[in-house]
């Protein structure tokens, strides 16, 4: 690779501009990492990413910080700077177990709130406060209180893709990886299942428990169509389709496997299909492909605009300033912690 030294300038409203160079020394330090990710990060982009990754790695040590990254983060974040990575359930567990003083959550706001709920004594950072979630925005704590009035005594199971205030009104949280297990752990005939209608329909198909659903949805997964899935099959021999349960039922009906992002990763690792398509946010295919170069990944590209607000430059600035910090009202956090910890106890 060309070792010329372009510079990266990071504008900031809180700091003087910081200039980082792609020096020969940085190139050498970052060479092993690039050898690993070269199939998913173009060579022309690496001189921009490498100085940022190098500096972030240094700052993590200085700050006693750990970076948690969701599966939907871009490869330069997921493979370049993340210490721990995974789906929502994995990130919740990792946040609860880390001994670092600072947690940088590379995901969306509700994930950072969950980390703050589980670690009230730690500094929780999110590189961009505007990294939200259409699903989390679809329901409020007031909505949940009204539902509990309408269905008195019916337990509330809430997807972790919700605000801390909503979790505080909840009996137990779940993720797509453990939703069926959580619902059945309550030992009741029916539950309020909030807020994802498509995940709820999928869970309802896997259990005898009656689910009362809310009409929220993920703007990424609801855009997939069965026609898209069929078109992928027409163009690729022996294609295995893996779909996230946040997709509409007619999309799931076209899939060979339905599961959480961690479930999809496990499927690829165990079965190593010749050709595979993951019906979920598109960066995940890039991240999994790094670990399985022998598998051909077909990449439908539905991007999450909120996940993509997180960048290396923003992560660096966050570590430099220890901002933006995520704080949750103590009373809300206390009530929300119970529902999250109950989820973690189920598995």
Protein Blocks (a to p, Z undefined) as FASTA:
>chain_A
ZZbdcddddddfkbccddddddfklmmmmmmmmmmmmmmmcfklmmmmmmmmmmmmmmmm
mnopacdddfkbcfklmmmmpmbgcdfklmmmmmmmpcbfbdcddddfklmmmmmmmmmm
bccddfblklccfklmmpcfklmmmmmmmmghiacdddfkbcfklmmmpfbdcdfklmmm
mmmmnopabdcddfbfklmmmmmmmccbdcdddfbdcfklmmpcfklmmmmmmmpghiac
dddfkbcfklmmmpmbdcdfklmmmmmmmnopabdcddddfklmmmmmmmmmmbccdddd
dddfklmmpcfklmmmmmmnopacddddfklmmmmmmmmmmmmmnZZ
